[in-house]
């Protein structure tokens, strides 16, 4: 699950609300001092511009990496938007009066900086709006090769750089023909309020588009970005007394925060994914080493236990042949050798049976088990796996359900396997919430049920009838053993397991186990 596909968790939504509340609190804190001028502070603009440039370019790079992993038009538009406004910050700073020279390093006119700022103000929400409208869209199958990988990325980067250079050159060259957005060196004209109003309308439109339909983690933080930019434009254009005032610098702070939000989230996701990958590799290596050690111990045990009866069988067979090869075959001795071979064969069979008993000895350790406790003990592991798959977990445990007679560890294995399969079945779902529901219930006359429901792709009629057979799987990399093992465990507990397709989407796997009293009576009767 990628950032633009995965729905946000409750914790992420609460964090976004707290961030928005902190921004709003900072906005109100700046209001009383918004019109206070801070002359000479233009020297801080290069550092501010550098931070904006780095944040926007890094965000664009991470979004392009996301696009390369899963080509989607909306993500490409958003990456281009971040790169475009980030690059435009450079000529904005170079033409700002008093930063590098009286009229800027590029020796531009009075309207140049404001014209570039107007393009940045109105340009970014347009790209966000395009992203929001193209959510869930995919490139046509025939054009996927053209619009994927380095072709689309290099083409987009080249186009943005070219447009930035051309736009800057045109604005600088034709400064006298630009709209009169500045009334003086530090004061905006009344015409600038139209630019500010247009950008506010675009911000609100982008917010409305993001709020429509299901939202992803990326959508959630883009909402925070647009909220910060709204606060910025209000401070800069409607409250402050002009450039280099407290309100103007506070607005720049909101702009820097807006440029950092998505970057921090994507870096957090990248770090989390990397840490998860490292943990998975370590666990896989450890499991592989444990399996290898177990196989070595098992093979040594089997070889040791079978070596003696097999050697005895070979020795007695050789002795029987010698007795038969004599000029006068000794039938009595040969019969004795054959009896010893048969005896050693039975002994080898008992060795094999003892090994089988060793691996299933825990199935005889049956106690009273509360299925609600089985589910509760597995919930932390299930929630962690579901969170990585972008799924929410809902639990509905029946109060007063009778216990069952069984092995708690094996029943936990069944619940874990079914929950893992359910999360993996929802991996490619993007048009509805990913929801994993685990229920327990008491069913007449004497059954206790555990059901695991998902909102994945569902099951066909043929799948439901053959899923529990060995080596049958619907997963590309599946071995087809997990559900077969679940069935073996459930049937060994005197229960049954089945799968059904849900009416709208997804499937439900149900396990029915006999209640403790009924199970005990059945064992007594047998």
N, C-alpha and C positions, 0 to 999 in steps of 0.2 A: 504494500500500500504506500503510495507516494503522497506528498504533502497536499497536492491539489485534488486528491481523490478521497483522502481519509477524513471522515467527519470528526469534529473536535470533541474531546472528552469534556465532562462537566468541569474538571479542574482547569482545563485550558480556557473554557468560557469564563469561569470566575476570574482567572488571572487577567484576561483581556478586559473585563469590567473594571477590575482594580486599577489597571494601567490607565484606562480612559478616565476613571475618577481622579487619579493623581494628576493627569494632564489638566482636567477641569479645575482642580484645586489650584494648580500653578497659574492658570489663566486668571482666576479671580484674585490671586495674590499679586499679580502684576498690574491689575487695573488701576489702583490708586496712583501708581508712579509712571503710568504709560506715557505721559506727555513730557516727562522730564528729559531734557536733552543731555547727551553724553558726548560732547565734542572731543575730537581726537581719537575716538575709539575705532576709526576705520582701519587702523593698523591691525586689528584682530581679524579682518575679513579674509586675508589669505589662509589663515589657519582654519577658519570656518569653511571656506570653499574647499580646501583640501579634504576636510572630514566628509563633506557632502559628496565630493567626487569619489573618494575611496568607498564609502558606504554604498552609493548607487551602483558603481561599477562592480563591486563584489556581489551585490544582490543580483545584478543582471547576469553575472557569470554563473552563479548558483542556479538561477532560473533557466539559463541555457543548458546547464548540465541536466537539470530536471527534464527539460524538453528533449534532450538527446536520449534519455532513458525511456521516455514515453511521449512521442511526438503529439502535441496538441496545439491547435492554433491559438487558443487563449493564452497559454503559457508563453508562447513565442511573442505575442503582442505585449504582454506584461514585461517581459525581459527587455524588449526594444524600448518600451516606455521608460524603464529605469535607466537604461544606458543613455537615452536621448536627454533626459533632464540632468543626468549627471555630467555629461559632456558639455551641455550648455552652461553649466555653472562656471566653467573656466572662462569663456569670453565675458560672462556677466561680471566676474571679479576683475578681469583685465581692463574692462572699460569703466569700472566704478570710479567716480571722481575722487581724487585725493588718496587713492590706495597706492598706486605706483607713480602717478603723475597727476597734474592738475585736472586733466580730462581723461585719465586712464592711460594705461600703457600703450593701448592701440591708438591713442590720440583721437578718440571718438567724440561725437557731439553729445549734446545734453540728453537726447532722447534714446540713445543706443542702449544704455543699461536697462532702462524701463521697458524698451521693446523686447529685449531678450527675456527679461523677467516675465513679461506678459505671455510670451510663447511657452515658457516653463510652467506658469500658473495654469494656463488652459490646456496645455498639451498632456500633462500627466493624467488628469482625470479622464481624458478621452481614451487613453490606452487602457486604463482600469475598466472603463465602461465596455470597451471591446472585449477585454478578458471576461467580464461578467456575462456578456451576451453570448460568448462562445464557449461557456462552460459545458463540458460533456461532449463537445463537438470533436470529431476526429477527421483527419485528412482522408480523402477518397482512397480506396485500396490501390488503385492504379498509380496515384501520385505519391504514395507513401515513401517510395525510394528516393524521389526527388526532394521531398520536404522533410527528410530525416538526416540526422548526422551532421557532418561538417558542412554540407552544401547549404542547408538552410541557415545554420549558425554563422558561417563566414559571410554569406550574402546579406544577412540582417545586420551584422556588425559593420560591414563595408557601407551599406546604405545609410545607416545612422551617422557614421563618421562623415560621409559625403554631405548629407543634408545639414549637419551641424556646421561644417566649414562654409558651405554655400550660404546658409542663412546668416551666419555671422558676417561674412564678407558683404552681402547685400545690405544688411542693416547699417554696418559701419560706413559703407560707401554712400548710402542714400539717407543719412541721418536727417538731413533737412526736410526730406519728404515723409518722414515717419510721423505718425499721429503725435500730437503734442501732449504726451502723458505726464511730463514734468513741467511745472510752472517756474521752477528755479533749480538751483543746484541740489537742494535737499528737500524741496517741497513738491508733492505730486499735484497735478492739476485735477480739475473736476472730471476730466475724461478718464482718469485712472479708475474712478469708482465704477465705471461701466465694465472695465476689465475685471475688477474685483467681484462685481455682481455676477458676471458671466462665469467666473471660476467657481463661485459659490453654487450657482445653479448646476454646473457640471459635477461638483463634488456631491451634491445632494442626489443627482441622477445616478451617479455611480454607486452611492450607498444604497439607494433603492434597488438597483439591479442586483447588487450583492445579496440583499436581504431576500430576494425572490428565490424560491426553490431550496433544495438541500444545500447546506453550506459545508465547505471543507475547512481544514485548519488554515490554509492559505487565505481563504475568504475571510475568516474571522479576524486575522491580523491586518488584512487590507482595510477592513472596516475601522480598525484603530488608527491606521495610517491616515485615512481620509478624515477622520474626526480631528486628528492633530493638525492636518493641513487646513481644516475649517477654522480652527482656533487661530492658526497663524495668519490667515488672510484677514480675519476680523481685526486682530491686533494691528497688523501692518497698515491696513487700508481705512479702517473706520474709527479706530480709537487712538492710535499714536499720533504725535504731532509732526511726523516726517521722519526722514532717515536719521539714524544714529540716536534715536530716543530710546528710553527704557522699553516702551511697548514694541518698538521696531526690533530691538535686540531680543526681547522675549519671544516675539514671533519667529525670529531666526532659530531660537532654541527649539520651538515646536517643530520647525522644518527639519532640524537635525534629528530630533526624536523620530519624526515620521520616516526619515531616511534610514533609521537604524532598526526599526521594529521588525520588519520582515527579514532583514539580514540576521539579526540575533536569533530569530526563530529558526531560520534555515540552518544556521550554524549549530544551534542546539540539536536539531533533528539529525544533522550530519554526524555530530559527535555521538548522539544516542545510537544511531544505526551502526556506527563504527564499533562502539562498545559492545553492542549486541552481537555483531559479527565476530568480534574477538572472543566473547564468551561462548558463542556457538562453536567456534573452531576448537577452543580449549576443551569444551565438554565432549565434542565429537572425538577428539584425539584420546581423551581419557576413556570414553566409552569403547573406542576401538581397542585401546590397550587392555581394558578389562575383558572385552570379548576374546581377544587373543590369549590372554592369560587363562581365561576360563576354558577355552578350547584346548590349550596345551595341557591343563590339568585333567580335563575330561578324557583327552586322547591317551594320556599316560595312565589314567585309572583304568580305562577300558583295556588298553594293551596289557597292563599288569594282571588284571583279573582274568582275561581270556587266554593269556599265554600258557598257563599251566594246563587247563583242560585241552587246548588245541595241541600242545606238545605231547600230552599223554595219548591223545587220539592218534597222532602220527606214529608214535612209538608202538602202540598196540596194533595199528594197521600193518606196520613193517613186520612185527612179530607174527601176525596172522599169515602174512605172505610167506614168511620163512617156514612156518609149519606146513603150509600147503605145498611148498616147493620140495619137500623131502621125498626121497624115493617112496616112502610109505607115509602119505599125509596123515598128520595127527589132527583128526577132526575135533577131538575134545579140546585140545589146546587152542585150535583156531576158533572154536565156538566161544571159549573163554575170552579170547582177544576181542571178538565182536561184541560180547556182553560189556566188556570194559569200554569199548568205543561208544556204545549206546549210553552207558552211564555218564561218560565224560560229556557227551552231547547234551544230555539233560542238565548237567552241571553248568555248561556254558549258557544254556537257556535261562537258568536261574540267575546267572550273573547279569544277563541283559535285563531281566525283570527287576532285579535289585536296583540297577541303574535307573530304570524308568520310575521305580518307586521313589528313588531319591529325589527326582525332579518334581514329583507330584505329592511329596509327603505333606506339604503345607496345606493341601486341599482337605486333609482330614482334621485340621485344627479349626473346627467350627464352633462359634460362640454366638450369643445373641448380638445382633448388629442393628443399630438404628440407622436407617438409610438417610435420614436428615443429617446425622452426624457425618456420614460418609461424604455427602455433598458438601457440607460446611468445611470439612477438613481439606477438600480439594479446591475450594473457591479461590484462595490466594493464587495458586498456580494457574487456574483457569482464567482468572482476571488478567494476570500478566500476559498470558498468551493471547487473549482476546484484545488487549490494549495494543499489542504489536500488530495485530491484524485489523485494527481500526474498528473493532466491534464492541458493542455494549453488552453487558451481562445482566440478565434479570433472573431472579431466583424466587420461586414460589413453593415453599415447603409446607406440606399439610401437617397441621397440628394433630397430635394424638394418633398418628399412623402407627400400627403395630410393628414390632421389630421382626427381623427375619433371622434364620439360622444360617450363618455363612462365615466366610473369611473376609474381614474388612479390607485387607490389602488388595485382594483380588477384585473386590467390588469397586474399590477406588480406581483400580486400573481400568475397569470397564467405563466408569464415568469420565475419566481423563481421556480415554481414547475417543469416546463419542463426542466430547466437547472439542477436542483438537480437530476432529474431522469436520465438525460444524463450522469452526472458525475458518478452516481452509476452504470450505465450500462457498464462503462469502467473499473470498479474496477479490474476485473480479466484479463484484456488485457495486455499481455507482449510481443507480437511479432510485435507490430506496435505502433506508437505514439498515445497517448491519446489526442485527439483534440476535443474541444467543439467550434462549430461555430454558432454564432447568427447573423441572417441577417434580414433586413427589405427591403421591395420592394413594389413598386406600380404596380398593375396588372390591365390590362384592363378587363372590362370597368370601374368599380368603386370600386375595392377592394384594401386594403392595407394589406400586408402580413408580418407576423413574422414567421421565421423558426428557429428551434433549431436542429442542426445536431451533432451526435456523431460518434465515431469510435469504438463503443462497439460490442457486440455479434450480434446485429441485431434483426429483427422480423420475425416470420413466418407468413404465410398468415392468419392463424386462430387468431394469436395474434393481428394483425392490425385491424381485424374486430370486436374484442370484448374488446379491451383495455379500452374503455370509458364506459363500463358497470359497475354498482356498484359491489364491492367486487371481481373484476377481477384484478389480479396482476401477474406480472412475477417475483417479488422479494420475497425471502423466508420469510421475516418479514413484507411484505407490507399488508396494509389493503384494497387496491383496491378502495380507495375513492378519491385520489388526482386527477387522470385524469377525473373522473366523475364530480368533482367540477369544473375543468377547462372547461369541455364541457358545464356545466350549465352556467358558467360565460360568455363564448364566445357566446352561443346561446341567452342569455339574452341581449347581445349587438347586436343581429341581424347577427352574424357571424357564422362560422363553423370551425371545427378543425378536422384534420385527420393525420394519421401516415403512412409513407411509408418506406420500407426497401431500404437501399442504395445498389448500385450494388456490391461493393467490401466488405464493412464491415460497420456495424452501421446502424442507422436509422435516419429519419428526421421527426419531428413533426411540422406541419404547421398550423398557425392560420390565417384565412382570415376574415377581418372586413370591413364593408362598409365604404367608405369614407364619410366625414362629410356632403357634399352637398347631396350625394345620400341617406344617412341615414335620413337626415332632410326631404327630399322630400317624402320618404316612410312614415315617421311618419305623415306628413301633409296629404298625400293621404288617410291614414287610418282613 
